[in-house]
Each structure stands twice: as structure tokens, then as C-alpha cells.
């Protein structure tokens, strides 16, 4: 992988932070949901953001 500039690295760090926050938020929403369909959808969205987070980490390896 090519060397990242400070700006690129900062952008990736921000994306990682954003995706991590979204994972946590949707998991929290799922925990508080009473409707099973809503709970399932919140977990599905959380899983998608977790996949994004994993892909970003993989790109840094």
C-alpha cells in the first residue's frame, strides 16, 4: 500500500470513527426496540456498518 498523506490518514480515521459510532447506535436501537421487525432491521444495519468498518481496517493492513 502506498504511503498515505496526513489528510488521507485523517479522513480514514474519521470514517473509522463514524462507522464505529453507527454500529454502536444501531445496536443500541435494536436493544431498545420492542417490535421484532424493527429490531431485526436495526441489527441488519449495524452489521452493514460493521462490514464497512472491517473493510476499512483491511485496507490499512
C-alpha distance matrix in Angstrom:
0.0 3.8 6.6 8.5 12.2 14.9 16.1 12.9 12.7 16.5 16.4 14.1 16.5 19.4 18.4 18.1 21.4 23.0 22.1 23.3 26.5 27.1 26.9 29.4 31.7 32.0 32.7 35.3 36.8 37.0 38.8 41.4 41.9 45.3 44.9 43.0 41.6 40.2 38.9 37.2 35.6 34.3 32.7 31.2 29.6 28.4 26.8 25.0 23.6 22.7 20.7 18.9 18.2 16.9 14.6 13.1 12.8 11.2 8.4 8.0 8.2
3.8 0.0 3.8 6.3 9.5 12.7 14.0 11.3 11.7 15.4 15.5 14.1 16.6 19.3 18.8 19.0 22.1 23.6 23.3 24.7 27.6 28.4 28.6 31.0 33.0 33.6 34.6 37.0 38.4 39.0 40.8 43.1 43.7 47.2 46.9 45.3 43.7 42.1 40.9 39.4 37.6 36.2 34.9 33.4 31.5 30.4 29.1 27.1 25.4 24.9 23.1 20.8 20.2 19.5 17.1 15.0 15.2 14.2 11.0 10.1 11.3
6.6 3.8 0.0 3.8 6.6 9.6 11.6 9.6 9.5 13.1 14.1 13.1 14.9 17.8 18.0 18.2 20.8 22.7 22.9 24.0 26.7 27.9 28.3 30.4 32.4 33.4 34.4 36.5 38.1 38.9 40.5 42.7 43.7 47.2 47.1 45.7 44.4 42.5 41.2 40.1 38.2 36.5 35.3 34.2 32.1 30.7 29.8 27.9 25.8 25.3 24.1 21.6 20.4 20.2 18.2 15.5 15.4 15.3 12.3 10.4 12.0
8.5 6.3 3.8 0.0 3.8 6.5 8.0 5.8 6.0 9.5 10.3 9.8 11.8 14.3 14.8 15.4 17.8 19.5 20.1 21.4 23.7 25.0 25.8 27.7 29.5 30.7 31.9 33.8 35.3 36.4 38.0 40.0 41.0 44.6 44.6 43.4 42.0 39.9 38.8 37.8 35.8 33.9 33.1 32.0 29.6 28.3 27.8 25.8 23.4 23.2 22.3 19.5 18.3 18.7 16.8 13.7 14.1 14.8 11.6 9.8 12.4
12.2 9.5 6.6 3.8 0.0 3.8 5.4 5.1 6.1 8.5 9.8 10.7 12.3 14.2 15.4 16.5 18.3 19.9 21.1 22.5 24.3 25.8 27.0 28.8 30.2 31.7 33.2 34.7 36.2 37.6 39.2 40.9 42.0 45.7 45.8 44.9 43.4 41.1 40.2 39.5 37.3 35.2 34.7 33.8 31.1 29.9 29.8 27.7 25.0 25.2 24.7 21.5 20.3 21.3 19.6 16.2 16.8 18.0 14.9 13.0 15.9
14.9 12.7 9.6 6.5 3.8 0.0 3.8 5.5 5.1 6.0 8.5 9.9 10.4 12.2 14.2 15.2 16.3 18.2 19.9 20.9 22.4 24.3 25.7 27.0 28.4 30.3 31.7 32.9 34.5 36.2 37.6 39.1 40.4 44.2 44.5 43.9 42.6 40.0 39.1 38.7 36.6 34.2 33.9 33.3 30.5 29.0 29.3 27.5 24.5 24.7 24.7 21.5 19.9 21.3 20.2 16.5 16.9 18.9 16.2 13.9 17.0
16.1 14.0 11.6 8.0 5.4 3.8 0.0 3.8 5.5 5.1 6.2 8.7 9.8 10.5 12.3 14.2 15.3 16.4 18.3 19.9 21.0 22.5 24.4 25.9 26.8 28.6 30.4 31.6 32.8 34.6 36.3 37.6 38.7 42.4 42.6 42.1 40.6 38.0 37.3 37.0 34.6 32.3 32.4 31.6 28.6 27.4 28.0 25.9 22.9 23.6 23.6 20.2 19.0 20.9 19.5 15.9 17.1 19.1 16.3 14.7 18.2
12.9 11.3 9.6 5.8 5.1 5.5 3.8 0.0 3.8 5.4 5.1 6.3 8.6 9.8 10.6 12.3 14.2 15.2 16.5 18.3 20.0 21.1 22.6 24.5 25.7 27.0 28.7 30.3 31.5 33.0 34.8 36.4 37.3 41.0 40.9 40.1 38.6 36.2 35.4 34.8 32.4 30.4 30.2 29.2 26.3 25.3 25.4 23.2 20.4 21.0 20.6 17.2 16.3 17.9 16.1 12.6 14.1 15.7 12.6 11.5 15.1
12.7 11.7 9.5 6.0 6.1 5.1 5.5 3.8 0.0 3.8 5.4 5.1 6.2 8.6 9.8 10.5 12.3 14.2 15.3 16.4 18.3 20.0 21.1 22.7 24.3 25.9 27.2 28.7 30.3 31.7 33.2 34.9 36.1 39.8 40.1 39.2 38.0 35.5 34.4 33.9 31.9 29.6 29.1 28.5 25.8 24.2 24.3 22.6 19.6 19.7 19.6 16.6 14.8 16.3 15.2 11.5 12.0 14.2 11.7 9.7 13.1
16.5 15.4 13.1 9.5 8.5 6.0 5.1 5.4 3.8 0.0 3.8 5.5 5.0 6.2 8.6 9.8 10.5 12.2 14.3 15.3 16.5 18.4 20.0 21.2 22.4 24.4 25.9 27.0 28.5 30.3 31.7 33.2 34.5 38.3 38.7 38.1 37.0 34.3 33.3 33.2 31.0 28.5 28.3 28.0 25.0 23.5 24.2 22.5 19.2 19.7 20.2 17.0 15.2 17.4 16.7 13.0 13.8 16.5 14.5 12.6 16.2
16.4 15.5 14.1 10.3 9.8 8.5 6.2 5.1 5.4 3.8 0.0 3.8 5.4 5.1 6.2 8.6 9.8 10.5 12.3 14.2 15.3 16.5 18.4 20.1 21.0 22.5 24.4 25.7 26.8 28.6 30.4 31.7 32.7 36.4 36.5 36.0 34.5 31.9 31.2 30.9 28.5 26.2 26.2 25.6 22.4 21.3 22.0 19.9 16.8 17.8 18.1 14.6 13.5 16.0 14.8 11.2 13.1 15.6 13.3 12.5 16.3
14.1 14.1 13.1 9.8 10.7 9.9 8.7 6.3 5.1 5.5 3.8 0.0 3.8 5.3 5.0 6.1 8.5 9.7 10.5 12.1 14.1 15.3 16.4 18.4 19.8 21.1 22.6 24.3 25.6 26.9 28.7 30.4 31.4 35.1 35.1 34.3 32.9 30.5 29.5 29.0 26.8 24.6 24.2 23.5 20.7 19.3 19.5 17.6 14.6 15.0 15.1 11.8 10.3 12.4 11.4 7.7 9.3 11.9 9.9 9.1 12.8
16.5 16.6 14.9 11.8 12.3 10.4 9.8 8.6 6.2 5.0 5.4 3.8 0.0 3.8 5.4 5.1 6.2 8.6 10.0 10.5 12.3 14.3 15.4 16.7 18.3 20.2 21.3 22.6 24.4 25.9 27.2 28.9 30.3 34.0 34.5 33.8 32.8 30.2 28.9 28.8 26.9 24.3 23.8 23.7 20.9 19.0 19.6 18.4 14.9 15.0 15.9 13.0 10.7 13.0 13.1 9.4 10.0 13.3 12.2 10.5 13.9
19.4 19.3 17.8 14.3 14.2 12.2 10.5 9.8 8.6 6.2 5.1 5.3 3.8 0.0 3.8 5.4 5.1 6.1 8.6 9.8 10.5 12.3 14.3 15.4 16.4 18.4 20.1 21.1 22.4 24.3 25.8 27.1 28.4 32.1 32.6 32.2 31.1 28.2 27.3 27.4 25.2 22.5 22.6 22.6 19.4 17.8 19.0 17.6 14.0 14.9 16.1 13.0 11.2 14.3 14.4 11.0 12.4 15.7 14.6 13.7 17.1
18.4 18.8 18.0 14.8 15.4 14.2 12.3 10.6 9.8 8.6 6.2 5.0 5.4 3.8 0.0 3.8 5.4 5.0 6.1 8.4 9.8 10.5 12.2 14.3 15.2 16.5 18.3 19.9 20.9 22.4 24.3 25.9 26.7 30.4 30.5 29.8 28.5 25.9 25.0 24.7 22.4 20.1 20.0 19.5 16.4 15.1 16.0 14.1 10.8 12.0 12.8 9.4 8.2 11.5 11.2 8.2 10.4 13.4 12.4 12.4 15.8
18.1 19.0 18.2 15.4 16.5 15.2 14.2 12.3 10.5 9.8 8.6 6.1 5.1 5.4 3.8 0.0 3.8 5.5 5.3 6.1 8.6 10.0 10.6 12.4 14.2 15.6 16.7 18.4 20.0 21.2 22.7 24.7 25.8 29.5 29.8 28.9 27.9 25.5 24.1 23.8 22.0 19.4 18.8 18.7 16.0 14.0 14.5 13.5 10.0 10.0 11.3 8.7 6.1 9.1 9.9 7.0 8.0 11.5 11.5 11.0 13.9
21.4 22.1 20.8 17.8 18.3 16.3 15.3 14.2 12.3 10.5 9.8 8.5 6.2 5.1 5.4 3.8 0.0 3.8 5.5 5.1 6.2 8.7 10.0 10.7 12.2 14.4 15.5 16.6 18.3 20.1 21.3 22.8 24.3 28.1 28.8 28.3 27.6 24.8 23.4 23.7 22.0 18.9 18.7 19.2 16.4 14.1 15.5 14.9 11.2 11.5 13.7 11.3 8.8 12.1 13.4 10.8 11.4 15.1 15.2 14.4 17.2
23.0 23.6 22.7 19.5 19.9 18.2 16.4 15.2 14.2 12.2 10.5 9.7 8.6 6.1 5.0 5.5 3.8 0.0 3.8 5.5 5.2 6.3 8.7 10.0 10.5 12.3 14.3 15.4 16.4 18.3 20.0 21.3 22.3 26.1 26.5 26.2 25.1 22.2 21.3 21.6 19.4 16.6 16.9 17.2 13.9 12.3 14.2 13.0 9.3 10.9 13.0 10.4 9.0 12.8 13.6 11.5 13.2 16.4 16.4 16.3 19.3
22.1 23.3 22.9 20.1 21.1 19.9 18.3 16.5 15.3 14.3 12.3 10.5 10.0 8.6 6.1 5.3 5.5 3.8 0.0 3.8 5.4 5.1 6.2 8.7 9.8 10.7 12.3 14.2 15.3 16.5 18.4 20.2 20.9 24.6 24.7 24.0 22.9 20.3 19.1 18.9 17.0 14.3 14.1 14.0 11.1 9.2 10.6 9.5 5.8 7.1 9.2 7.0 5.8 9.6 10.7 9.5 11.2 14.0 14.6 15.1 17.7
23.3 24.7 24.0 21.4 22.5 20.9 19.9 18.3 16.4 15.3 14.2 12.1 10.5 9.8 8.4 6.1 5.1 5.5 3.8 0.0 3.8 5.4 5.2 6.4 8.7 10.2 10.8 12.4 14.4 15.5 16.8 18.8 20.1 23.8 24.4 23.6 23.2 20.6 18.8 19.0 17.6 14.6 13.9 14.7 12.3 9.4 10.9 11.2 7.6 7.3 10.4 9.3 6.8 9.9 12.2 11.0 11.4 14.7 15.9 15.8 17.9
26.5 27.6 26.7 23.7 24.3 22.4 21.0 20.0 18.3 16.5 15.3 14.1 12.3 10.5 9.8 8.6 6.2 5.2 5.4 3.8 0.0 3.8 5.5 5.2 6.1 8.7 9.9 10.5 12.2 14.2 15.4 16.7 18.3 22.0 22.9 22.7 22.2 19.2 17.8 18.6 17.1 13.7 13.9 15.2 12.3 9.8 12.4 12.7 9.2 10.0 13.2 12.0 10.2 13.6 15.6 14.3 15.1 18.3 19.3 19.1 21.5
27.1 28.4 27.9 25.0 25.8 24.3 22.5 21.1 20.0 18.4 16.5 15.3 14.3 12.3 10.5 10.0 8.7 6.3 5.1 5.4 3.8 0.0 3.8 5.4 5.0 6.1 8.4 9.8 10.4 12.1 14.1 15.4 16.2 19.9 20.3 20.0 19.1 16.1 15.1 15.6 13.7 10.5 11.1 11.9 8.8 6.9 9.9 9.7 6.6 8.5 11.5 10.5 9.9 13.2 14.9 14.3 15.7 18.5 19.4 20.0 22.4
26.9 28.6 28.3 25.8 27.0 25.7 24.4 22.6 21.1 20.0 18.4 16.4 15.4 14.3 12.2 10.6 10.0 8.7 6.2 5.2 5.5 3.8 0.0 3.8 5.6 5.5 6.2 8.6 10.0 10.7 12.4 14.5 15.4 19.0 19.4 18.5 18.0 15.5 13.7 13.8 12.7 9.5 8.8 10.1 7.9 4.7 7.2 8.3 5.7 6.0 9.6 9.8 8.8 11.4 13.8 13.9 14.7 17.2 18.8 19.5 21.2
29.4 31.0 30.4 27.7 28.8 27.0 25.9 24.5 22.7 21.2 20.1 18.4 16.7 15.4 14.3 12.4 10.7 10.0 8.7 6.4 5.2 5.4 3.8 0.0 3.8 5.6 5.2 6.1 8.6 9.9 10.6 12.5 14.3 17.9 19.0 18.6 18.7 15.9 13.8 14.9 14.2 10.6 10.2 12.5 10.7 7.5 10.3 12.0 9.5 9.4 13.1 13.4 11.8 14.3 17.0 16.7 17.0 19.9 21.6 21.8 23.5
31.7 33.0 32.4 29.5 30.2 28.4 26.8 25.7 24.3 22.4 21.0 19.8 18.3 16.4 15.2 14.2 12.2 10.5 9.8 8.7 6.1 5.0 5.6 3.8 0.0 3.8 5.5 5.1 6.2 8.6 9.9 10.8 12.2 16.0 17.1 17.2 17.1 13.9 12.4 14.0 12.8 9.1 10.1 12.4 10.0 7.9 11.5 12.7 10.4 11.5 15.0 14.8 14.0 16.9 19.2 18.8 19.7 22.5 23.9 24.3 26.3
32.0 33.6 33.4 30.7 31.7 30.3 28.6 27.0 25.9 24.4 22.5 21.1 20.2 18.4 16.5 15.6 14.4 12.3 10.7 10.2 8.7 6.1 5.5 5.6 3.8 0.0 3.8 5.3 4.9 6.1 8.6 9.9 10.3 14.0 14.4 14.1 13.7 10.6 9.2 10.4 9.1 5.4 6.5 8.8 6.8 5.2 8.9 10.3 9.1 10.4 13.5 14.0 14.0 16.4 18.5 18.9 20.0 22.3 23.9 24.8 26.6
32.7 34.6 34.4 31.9 33.2 31.7 30.4 28.7 27.2 25.9 24.4 22.6 21.3 20.1 18.3 16.7 15.5 14.3 12.3 10.8 9.9 8.4 6.2 5.2 5.5 3.8 0.0 3.8 5.4 5.0 6.2 8.8 9.9 13.3 14.2 13.5 14.0 11.5 8.8 10.1 10.2 6.7 6.1 9.3 8.7 6.1 8.9 11.5 10.6 10.6 13.9 15.1 14.6 16.4 19.1 19.7 20.2 22.4 24.5 25.2 26.5
35.3 37.0 36.5 33.8 34.7 32.9 31.6 30.3 28.7 27.0 25.7 24.3 22.6 21.1 19.9 18.4 16.6 15.4 14.2 12.4 10.5 9.8 8.6 6.1 5.1 5.3 3.8 0.0 3.8 5.4 5.1 6.4 8.7 12.2 14.0 14.2 15.1 12.2 9.8 12.2 12.4 8.7 9.2 12.6 11.7 9.5 12.7 14.9 13.6 13.9 17.4 18.2 17.4 19.5 22.3 22.4 22.8 25.4 27.4 27.7 29.2
36.8 38.4 38.1 35.3 36.2 34.5 32.8 31.5 30.3 28.5 26.8 25.6 24.4 22.4 20.9 20.0 18.3 16.4 15.3 14.4 12.2 10.4 10.0 8.6 6.2 4.9 5.4 3.8 0.0 3.8 5.4 5.2 6.1 9.8 11.1 11.8 12.3 8.9 7.5 10.3 9.9 6.6 8.5 11.5 10.5 9.6 13.0 14.8 14.0 15.1 18.1 18.9 18.7 21.1 23.4 23.7 24.7 27.1 28.7 29.5 31.2
37.0 39.0 38.9 36.4 37.6 36.2 34.6 33.0 31.7 30.3 28.6 26.9 25.9 24.3 22.4 21.2 20.1 18.3 16.5 15.5 14.2 12.1 10.7 9.9 8.6 6.1 5.0 5.4 3.8 0.0 3.8 5.4 5.1 8.4 9.3 8.9 9.8 7.3 4.5 7.2 8.0 5.2 6.0 9.5 9.8 8.9 11.5 13.9 14.0 14.5 17.3 18.8 18.9 20.6 23.0 24.0 24.7 26.7 28.8 29.8 31.1
38.8 40.8 40.5 38.0 39.2 37.6 36.3 34.8 33.2 31.7 30.4 28.7 27.2 25.8 24.3 22.7 21.3 20.0 18.4 16.8 15.4 14.1 12.4 10.6 9.9 8.6 6.2 5.1 5.4 3.8 0.0 3.8 5.7 8.3 10.5 10.4 12.4 10.3 7.2 10.1 11.6 9.0 9.0 12.8 13.2 11.6 14.0 16.9 16.6 16.5 19.6 21.2 20.7 22.3 25.1 25.9 26.2 28.3 30.6 31.3 32.4
41.4 43.1 42.7 40.0 40.9 39.1 37.6 36.4 34.9 33.2 31.7 30.4 28.9 27.1 25.9 24.7 22.8 21.3 20.2 18.8 16.7 15.4 14.5 12.5 10.8 9.9 8.8 6.4 5.2 5.4 3.8 0.0 3.8 6.4 9.3 10.6 12.5 9.9 8.0 11.6 12.6 10.1 11.4 14.9 14.9 13.9 16.7 19.1 18.7 19.2 22.3 23.5 23.2 25.2 27.8 28.3 28.9 31.2 33.2 33.9 35.3
41.9 43.7 43.7 41.0 42.0 40.4 38.7 37.3 36.1 34.5 32.7 31.4 30.3 28.4 26.7 25.8 24.3 22.3 20.9 20.1 18.3 16.2 15.4 14.3 12.2 10.3 9.9 8.7 6.1 5.1 5.7 3.8 0.0 3.8 5.7 7.3 8.9 6.4 5.3 9.1 10.1 8.6 10.4 13.3 13.7 13.7 16.3 18.4 18.6 19.5 22.2 23.5 23.8 25.6 27.9 28.8 29.7 31.7 33.7 34.7 36.1
45.3 47.2 47.2 44.6 45.7 44.2 42.4 41.0 39.8 38.3 36.4 35.1 34.0 32.1 30.4 29.5 28.1 26.1 24.6 23.8 22.0 19.9 19.0 17.9 16.0 14.0 13.3 12.2 9.8 8.4 8.3 6.4 3.8 0.0 3.8 6.3 8.9 7.7 7.1 10.5 12.1 11.6 13.1 15.7 16.7 16.9 19.1 21.3 22.0 22.8 25.2 26.8 27.2 28.8 31.1 32.2 33.1 34.9 37.0 38.1 39.4
44.9 46.9 47.1 44.6 45.8 44.5 42.6 40.9 40.1 38.7 36.5 35.1 34.5 32.6 30.5 29.8 28.8 26.5 24.7 24.4 22.9 20.3 19.4 19.0 17.1 14.4 14.2 14.0 11.1 9.3 10.5 9.3 5.7 3.8 0.0 3.8 5.5 5.3 6.2 8.6 10.1 10.7 12.4 14.3 15.6 16.6 18.4 20.2 21.4 22.5 24.5 26.1 27.0 28.6 30.5 31.9 33.1 34.6 36.5 38.1 39.3
43.0 45.3 45.7 43.4 44.9 43.9 42.1 40.1 39.2 38.1 36.0 34.3 33.8 32.2 29.8 28.9 28.3 26.2 24.0 23.6 22.7 20.0 18.5 18.6 17.2 14.1 13.5 14.2 11.8 8.9 10.4 10.6 7.3 6.3 3.8 0.0 3.8 5.4 4.9 6.0 8.5 9.8 10.5 12.1 14.2 15.1 16.3 18.4 20.0 20.7 22.4 24.5 25.5 26.5 28.5 30.3 31.3 32.5 34.7 36.3 37.3
41.6 43.7 44.4 42.0 43.4 42.6 40.6 38.6 38.0 37.0 34.5 32.9 32.8 31.1 28.5 27.9 27.6 25.1 22.9 23.2 22.2 19.1 18.0 18.7 17.1 13.7 14.0 15.1 12.3 9.8 12.4 12.5 8.9 8.9 5.5 3.8 0.0 3.8 5.4 5.1 6.2 8.7 10.0 10.5 12.4 14.2 15.3 16.7 18.6 19.9 21.1 22.9 24.4 25.6 27.2 29.0 30.4 31.5 33.3 35.3 36.4
40.2 42.1 42.5 39.9 41.1 40.0 38.0 36.2 35.5 34.3 31.9 30.5 30.2 28.2 25.9 25.5 24.8 22.2 20.3 20.6 19.2 16.1 15.5 15.9 13.9 10.6 11.5 12.2 8.9 7.3 10.3 9.9 6.4 7.7 5.3 5.4 3.8 0.0 3.8 5.4 5.1 6.2 8.6 9.8 10.6 12.2 14.2 15.4 16.7 18.3 20.0 21.3 22.6 24.3 25.9 27.3 28.8 30.2 31.9 33.6 35.1
38.9 40.9 41.2 38.8 40.2 39.1 37.3 35.4 34.4 33.3 31.2 29.5 28.9 27.3 25.0 24.1 23.4 21.3 19.1 18.8 17.8 15.1 13.7 13.8 12.4 9.2 8.8 9.8 7.5 4.5 7.2 8.0 5.3 7.1 6.2 4.9 5.4 3.8 0.0 3.8 5.5 5.2 6.3 8.6 10.0 10.6 12.3 14.4 15.6 16.4 18.5 20.2 21.0 22.4 24.5 25.9 27.0 28.5 30.5 32.0 33.2
37.2 39.4 40.1 37.8 39.5 38.7 37.0 34.8 33.9 33.2 30.9 29.0 28.8 27.4 24.7 23.8 23.7 21.6 18.9 19.0 18.6 15.6 13.8 14.9 14.0 10.4 10.1 12.2 10.3 7.2 10.1 11.6 9.1 10.5 8.6 6.0 5.1 5.4 3.8 0.0 3.8 5.5 5.2 6.1 8.7 9.8 10.5 12.5 14.5 15.2 16.5 18.7 19.9 20.9 22.7 24.6 25.7 26.7 28.8 30.7 31.6
35.6 37.6 38.2 35.8 37.3 36.6 34.6 32.4 31.9 31.0 28.5 26.8 26.9 25.2 22.4 22.0 22.0 19.4 17.0 17.6 17.1 13.7 12.7 14.2 12.8 9.1 10.2 12.4 9.9 8.0 11.6 12.6 10.1 12.1 10.1 8.5 6.2 5.1 5.5 3.8 0.0 3.8 5.4 4.9 6.2 8.5 9.8 10.6 12.5 14.1 15.3 16.8 18.5 19.9 21.2 22.9 24.5 25.7 27.3 29.3 30.7
34.3 36.2 36.5 33.9 35.2 34.2 32.3 30.4 29.6 28.5 26.2 24.6 24.3 22.5 20.1 19.4 18.9 16.6 14.3 14.6 13.7 10.5 9.5 10.6 9.1 5.4 6.7 8.7 6.6 5.2 9.0 10.1 8.6 11.6 10.7 9.8 8.7 6.2 5.2 5.5 3.8 0.0 3.8 5.4 5.2 6.1 8.6 10.0 10.8 12.2 14.3 15.5 16.5 18.3 20.1 21.3 22.7 24.3 26.0 27.5 29.1
32.7 34.9 35.3 33.1 34.7 33.9 32.4 30.2 29.1 28.3 26.2 24.2 23.8 22.6 20.0 18.8 18.7 16.9 14.1 13.9 13.9 11.1 8.8 10.2 10.1 6.5 6.1 9.2 8.5 6.0 9.0 11.4 10.4 13.1 12.4 10.5 10.0 8.6 6.3 5.2 5.4 3.8 0.0 3.8 5.4 4.9 6.1 8.7 9.9 10.3 12.2 14.3 15.0 16.2 18.3 19.9 20.9 22.2 24.3 25.9 27.0
31.2 33.4 34.2 32.0 33.8 33.3 31.6 29.2 28.5 28.0 25.6 23.5 23.7 22.6 19.5 18.7 19.2 17.2 14.0 14.7 15.2 11.9 10.1 12.5 12.4 8.8 9.3 12.6 11.5 9.5 12.8 14.9 13.3 15.7 14.3 12.1 10.5 9.8 8.6 6.1 4.9 5.4 3.8 0.0 3.8 5.4 5.1 6.4 8.9 9.8 10.7 12.7 14.3 15.3 16.7 18.7 20.1 21.0 22.9 24.9 26.0
29.6 31.5 32.1 29.6 31.1 30.5 28.6 26.3 25.8 25.0 22.4 20.7 20.9 19.4 16.4 16.0 16.4 13.9 11.1 12.3 12.3 8.8 7.9 10.7 10.0 6.8 8.7 11.7 10.5 9.8 13.2 14.9 13.7 16.7 15.6 14.2 12.4 10.6 10.0 8.7 6.2 5.2 5.4 3.8 0.0 3.8 5.4 5.1 6.4 8.6 9.9 10.8 12.5 14.3 15.5 16.9 18.7 20.0 21.4 23.3 24.9
28.4 30.4 30.7 28.3 29.9 29.0 27.4 25.3 24.2 23.5 21.3 19.3 19.0 17.8 15.1 14.0 14.1 12.3 9.2 9.4 9.8 6.9 4.7 7.5 7.9 5.2 6.1 9.5 9.6 8.9 11.6 13.9 13.7 16.9 16.6 15.1 14.2 12.2 10.6 9.8 8.5 6.1 4.9 5.4 3.8 0.0 3.8 5.5 5.2 6.2 8.7 9.9 10.5 12.3 14.3 15.4 16.6 18.3 20.1 21.5 23.0
26.8 29.1 29.8 27.8 29.8 29.3 28.0 25.4 24.3 24.2 22.0 19.5 19.6 19.0 16.0 14.5 15.5 14.2 10.6 10.9 12.4 9.9 7.2 10.3 11.5 8.9 8.9 12.7 13.0 11.5 14.0 16.7 16.3 19.1 18.4 16.3 15.3 14.2 12.3 10.5 9.8 8.6 6.1 5.1 5.4 3.8 0.0 3.8 5.4 4.9 6.2 8.7 9.7 10.4 12.3 14.3 15.2 16.3 18.4 20.2 21.2
25.0 27.1 27.9 25.8 27.7 27.5 25.9 23.2 22.6 22.5 19.9 17.6 18.4 17.6 14.1 13.5 14.9 13.0 9.5 11.2 12.7 9.7 8.3 12.0 12.7 10.3 11.5 14.9 14.8 13.9 16.9 19.1 18.4 21.3 20.2 18.4 16.7 15.4 14.4 12.5 10.6 10.0 8.7 6.4 5.1 5.5 3.8 0.0 3.8 5.4 5.1 6.4 8.7 9.8 10.6 12.6 14.4 15.2 16.7 18.9 20.3
23.6 25.4 25.8 23.4 25.0 24.5 22.9 20.4 19.6 19.2 16.8 14.6 14.9 14.0 10.8 10.0 11.2 9.3 5.8 7.6 9.2 6.6 5.7 9.5 10.4 9.1 10.6 13.6 14.0 14.0 16.6 18.7 18.6 22.0 21.4 20.0 18.6 16.7 15.6 14.5 12.5 10.8 9.9 8.9 6.4 5.2 5.4 3.8 0.0 3.8 5.3 4.9 6.2 8.6 9.7 10.6 12.4 14.1 15.4 17.0 18.8
22.7 24.9 25.3 23.2 25.2 24.7 23.6 21.0 19.7 19.7 17.8 15.0 15.0 14.9 12.0 10.0 11.5 10.9 7.1 7.3 10.0 8.5 6.0 9.4 11.5 10.4 10.6 13.9 15.1 14.5 16.5 19.2 19.5 22.8 22.5 20.7 19.9 18.3 16.4 15.2 14.1 12.2 10.3 9.8 8.6 6.2 4.9 5.4 3.8 0.0 3.8 5.4 5.0 6.1 8.6 9.9 10.6 12.2 14.3 15.6 16.8
20.7 23.1 24.1 22.3 24.7 24.7 23.6 20.6 19.6 20.2 18.1 15.1 15.9 16.1 12.8 11.3 13.7 13.0 9.2 10.4 13.2 11.5 9.6 13.1 15.0 13.5 13.9 17.4 18.1 17.3 19.6 22.3 22.2 25.2 24.5 22.4 21.1 20.0 18.5 16.5 15.3 14.3 12.2 10.7 9.9 8.7 6.2 5.1 5.3 3.8 0.0 3.8 5.4 5.0 6.1 8.6 9.9 10.4 12.3 14.5 15.5
18.9 20.8 21.6 19.5 21.5 21.5 20.2 17.2 16.6 17.0 14.6 11.8 13.0 13.0 9.4 8.7 11.3 10.4 7.0 9.3 12.0 10.5 9.8 13.4 14.8 14.0 15.1 18.2 18.9 18.8 21.2 23.5 23.5 26.8 26.1 24.5 22.9 21.3 20.2 18.7 16.8 15.5 14.3 12.7 10.8 9.9 8.7 6.4 4.9 5.4 3.8 0.0 3.8 5.4 5.1 6.3 8.7 9.8 10.7 12.8 14.6
18.2 20.2 20.4 18.3 20.3 19.9 19.0 16.3 14.8 15.2 13.5 10.3 10.7 11.2 8.2 6.1 8.8 9.0 5.8 6.8 10.2 9.9 8.8 11.8 14.0 14.0 14.6 17.4 18.7 18.9 20.7 23.2 23.8 27.2 27.0 25.5 24.4 22.6 21.0 19.9 18.5 16.5 15.0 14.3 12.5 10.5 9.7 8.7 6.2 5.0 5.4 3.8 0.0 3.8 5.4 5.2 6.3 8.6 10.0 11.0 12.9
16.9 19.5 20.2 18.7 21.3 21.3 20.9 17.9 16.3 17.4 16.0 12.4 13.0 14.3 11.5 9.1 12.1 12.8 9.6 9.9 13.6 13.2 11.4 14.3 16.9 16.4 16.4 19.5 21.1 20.6 22.3 25.2 25.6 28.8 28.6 26.5 25.6 24.3 22.4 20.9 19.9 18.3 16.2 15.3 14.3 12.3 10.4 9.8 8.6 6.1 5.0 5.4 3.8 0.0 3.8 5.5 5.1 6.1 8.7 10.0 10.8
14.6 17.1 18.2 16.8 19.6 20.2 19.5 16.1 15.2 16.7 14.8 11.4 13.1 14.4 11.2 9.9 13.4 13.6 10.7 12.2 15.6 14.9 13.8 17.0 19.2 18.5 19.1 22.3 23.4 23.0 25.1 27.8 27.9 31.1 30.5 28.5 27.2 25.9 24.5 22.7 21.2 20.1 18.3 16.7 15.5 14.3 12.3 10.6 9.7 8.6 6.1 5.1 5.4 3.8 0.0 3.8 5.4 5.0 6.2 8.8 10.0
13.1 15.0 15.5 13.7 16.2 16.5 15.9 12.6 11.5 13.0 11.2 7.7 9.4 11.0 8.2 7.0 10.8 11.5 9.5 11.0 14.3 14.3 13.9 16.7 18.8 18.9 19.7 22.4 23.7 24.0 25.9 28.3 28.8 32.2 31.9 30.3 29.0 27.3 25.9 24.6 22.9 21.3 19.9 18.7 16.9 15.4 14.3 12.6 10.6 9.9 8.6 6.3 5.2 5.5 3.8 0.0 3.8 5.4 5.2 6.6 9.1
12.8 15.2 15.4 14.1 16.8 16.9 17.1 14.1 12.0 13.8 13.1 9.3 10.0 12.4 10.4 8.0 11.4 13.2 11.2 11.4 15.1 15.7 14.7 17.0 19.7 20.0 20.2 22.8 24.7 24.7 26.2 28.9 29.7 33.1 33.1 31.3 30.4 28.8 27.0 25.7 24.5 22.7 20.9 20.1 18.7 16.6 15.2 14.4 12.4 10.6 9.9 8.7 6.3 5.1 5.4 3.8 0.0 3.8 5.4 5.2 6.6
11.2 14.2 15.3 14.8 18.0 18.9 19.1 15.7 14.2 16.5 15.6 11.9 13.3 15.7 13.4 11.5 15.1 16.4 14.0 14.7 18.3 18.5 17.2 19.9 22.5 22.3 22.4 25.4 27.1 26.7 28.3 31.2 31.7 34.9 34.6 32.5 31.5 30.2 28.5 26.7 25.7 24.3 22.2 21.0 20.0 18.3 16.3 15.2 14.1 12.2 10.4 9.8 8.6 6.1 5.0 5.4 3.8 0.0 3.8 5.3 5.2
8.4 11.0 12.3 11.6 14.9 16.2 16.3 12.6 11.7 14.5 13.3 9.9 12.2 14.6 12.4 11.5 15.2 16.4 14.6 15.9 19.3 19.4 18.8 21.6 23.9 23.9 24.5 27.4 28.7 28.8 30.6 33.2 33.7 37.0 36.5 34.7 33.3 31.9 30.5 28.8 27.3 26.0 24.3 22.9 21.4 20.1 18.4 16.7 15.4 14.3 12.3 10.7 10.0 8.7 6.2 5.2 5.4 3.8 0.0 3.8 5.5
8.0 10.1 10.4 9.8 13.0 13.9 14.7 11.5 9.7 12.6 12.5 9.1 10.5 13.7 12.4 11.0 14.4 16.3 15.1 15.8 19.1 20.0 19.5 21.8 24.3 24.8 25.2 27.7 29.5 29.8 31.3 33.9 34.7 38.1 38.1 36.3 35.3 33.6 32.0 30.7 29.3 27.5 25.9 24.9 23.3 21.5 20.2 18.9 17.0 15.6 14.5 12.8 11.0 10.0 8.8 6.6 5.2 5.3 3.8 0.0 3.8
8.2 11.3 12.0 12.4 15.9 17.0 18.2 15.1 13.1 16.2 16.3 12.8 13.9 17.1 15.8 13.9 17.2 19.3 17.7 17.9 21.5 22.4 21.2 23.5 26.3 26.6 26.5 29.2 31.2 31.1 32.4 35.3 36.1 39.4 39.3 37.3 36.4 35.1 33.2 31.6 30.7 29.1 27.0 26.0 24.9 23.0 21.2 20.3 18.8 16.8 15.5 14.6 12.9 10.8 10.0 9.1 6.6 5.2 5.5 3.8 0.0
